[in-house]
Amino acid sequence: MKKKLLTLSAMISSLFLFSQVGFNTSNPQAALHVDGAKDNVGSGIPTAAQQANDFAVTANGNIGVGTIAPTKKLDVNGDLRVRNVPEGSSGSSQLAVDADGNVVKVSASESSTSFVRGKIEGAHWHQVQTIAKTTAPAGYPYLKSLTVSLFNANGKATITGILVKQNSTLACSAIGGIGDNVCTVNNPAGGTMSVDVTTAPGFTITLSNDIPNGIYSNLYYVAEYSKY
C-alpha cells in the first residue's frame, strides 16, 4: 500500500511539474491555454485565425491575448481598449507605439514640436511658381502638420490649405484633395494651388495657371515638425 501511494504521489508531482493546462482544448500550447471559441486543432500549432480568440500564459509568465506565443509580459494581438485613464499633469511622459507595436514611453521633452513659419512675397498665379521647403529643424525630422494661406493684393485670405498627419501619411483636410499626399484647390479666378508632401519632411507648394492680372501678394505657411 505504501509503495502504491509513493508511486501515485510521484505521478501527481510530475503532472504538476510538466503538464500544460488547457480549457476548451485537448491540445494546450502553453502552461495555461484557453481556447475561447473551441476551434483549435487537435494536434499541432493552431493557426493565427484560431489563436485570435485564445488566451495563454507561458512558463516564463508572459500573457498572450490573441496569441499563444507572447513575447512580452502582456502581448495583445488585436484591438486594445483601456477605460478610465487618468489625466497626467503638465510635463508628464507620453505613451507611444513603435513600428513593431511595442508601447514605449516618450518623455515630455522628447515629444515636443517645432514650428517653422514662412512668407513668400509676390506669390502670383499668372505663371507656374513652385515654392519648396525641404529642410526640417534639427532634431525634428517628422512633418506633423502644414497650414498654407494665400492672400490677395488687398490682404484678404482667399485660400487656406491645411494638412494633418494621419498614421504614417499626411492627408488633406479642409480643402479637399487628389490623393493621400497632395492637396489641390482652385481660386475664384481659376488658378490652382497644390501642396505636395510626398517628400516629407519637406513639402512643395505650387501656384499655377496663366491668368492675366491674376496677381496675389503674399503666401504664408506654418509647418509643425515633431521628433516622433
N, C-alpha and C positions, 0 to 999 in steps of 0.2 A: 504493500500500500504506500509506504514511504517512497519507494522507488518510482511509483506511478505519479505521485504528487510532484516529485522533483522533475520528472520528465515534462509534466504538464506546465509547471512553472517556467521551465526553460523555453518551451514553445511559446508561451504567452509573452515572455520577456523579449524574445526575438521578434515577435509580431509588433510589439510596441516600438522596438528599436528600428526596424527596417521597413515596415509596411507604409503604404500610402492610402489615405482615406479618400474615398470617392462618394459623392452624393449624386444620384441620378446617373451614375456611370459606373460600369464594372471595369473600366479601363482608366483609372486615375493616373495623371501625368505629373502630379506634384504631391507634396506632403499632405495638402488638403486641396481637393479639386471638386468644385461644384459645377455640374453641367445644367445650367438653368433651364434650357429647353429640352433636355434629354435627347439630344440629336447627335451625340458624338459616336464615332465608330467604335466597334467592339474591340479592335486591336489597332496598334499603330498610333500615330500622332493625329489628332483632329485637324481638319482643315481650318484656314483662317476664318471662314464663314461660320464653322461650327464653334470655334473659340469665341466668337463675338458675344455669346451670351454666357460665357464661363467666368468663374471666379477661382483664383488659385493662390495658395500660399506655398512658397518654395521652402526648401530645407534651410536656406540662409535668411529666411524671414522676409523676403520680398513678396509683395502683394500685387497680383495682376488682376485687372478688371478688363475683360475682353481679350485677354491673352493669358496663356498658361506658362509663358516664359518671361516673366517680368525681369527687367534689368535694373530697376531702381526699387527703392523701398516701397514706392507706390507707383505703379505703371498702368495708366489708363489708356486703353486703345478705343477711343470713341469720344463723344462729346462730354464735356465736364461742366457741371453747374455747381456753384457754391453760393449758398444763400446767406444773407445777413452778414456780409463782410463789413467790418467796422472801418470807418474813415480814419486815415492816418493824419498825423499832424504835418504842418509845413516842414519840408525838408526830409520827409520820410523816403526811404528807398522804394523803388517801384519794382513790380514783378513783370518779367518779360518772358517770351518764349523764343528759343533759338531755332535755327533751321532744322534741327533734329527733333523738335518738340519738347525739349527739356525746359523746365521752368527755372529761370535764373533771376537773381536779384541784381538790380541796377541801382547804384547809389544815386541820390538826387543830383549830385554834382555832375554825374556822368550822363544823365538823361536830359540835360538841358538842351536848349535850341539856340541857334544864332540866326539873326536876320540880316539879309543883305538888301539894301534899298538902292534903286537906280532911277535915273531920269534921263530920257532920250529927248533932247531938244530938236525941234524941227522935223518931227516924225510926220510923214505925209503919205497919201495914197497914190499920187499920180505917177509913181514908179514903184517897181518892186524894191522893197527895202527890208533887208534881213538884219536883225539885231541879235547877236548871240551873247549869252552869259554862260560861260562854261567852267568857271573856277569856283569851287566851294571853299568856304572859310577853312582854315587849318584846323584839323581835328573834328570837322563836321562834314562827313562825306555823303550824307544822305539828304536828298531834296524831299522835304516833307510837304510843303505847300507852296503855291505861287499865285500871286494876285497881279493882274495886269490891268491898267486903266489907261484909256486913250482920251485925251482932252482935245476939243476943237479950239479954234483961234479965239473964241470968246470965253474960254476957260470952262466950258461945260463938258462933263464926262459923258461921252457918247457911248462908249462900250467899256464894260468891265468884265474881264475873264478871270475865273477862279479855278485852280486845280487843287485837288486834295488827294492825299495818299490813301489808297485802298489796297490793303495787303501789300504785295511787293511792287505794284504798279501805281502810276498816277492816272487818275481818271478825270474827265471833265465834270464840272459842276457849275450850275447856274447859266451856262451859255450854250449847252448842247455840244455835240462833237461828232467826229467822223472816225472814231477809233478809240482804243484804250489810252493812247498817249498823245493824241492830237486834238486840240480844240480849235474850231473854226466858227467865226460869226461874220455876218455881213453888216456893214454900216448902212445908215439910211440912204446914202448915195450909191450903194452898190459895191463898195470896196470890201476887202476881206482881210481880217486879222487872224493869223494862225499862231498857235502856241504849241510847240513840239517839244516833248520831254523824253524822247526816245534815247537821248544821250545823257540821261540823268547820271550824275547830279547836276549837269548843265541843262540849259534849255535854249531854244531858239524862238524868237518872235519874228514873224514875217508880216509885213503890210504889203498888199498888192492890189492891182487893178489900175488901169490908165484912165483916170478921171480928170478932165480939165477942171482946174481951180479947186480940186479936192484936197486942199491943204489943211492939215491939222497942226497944232502947235507942239504939244508935248505928250510923251508916253512915259508912264511911271510903272515900276514893278517893285514888288516886295516878295522876296524869296525867303522861306524859312527852312533852315537846314538843321539836321539833328545828328547826334553821334551814333544813334542806333536806329 
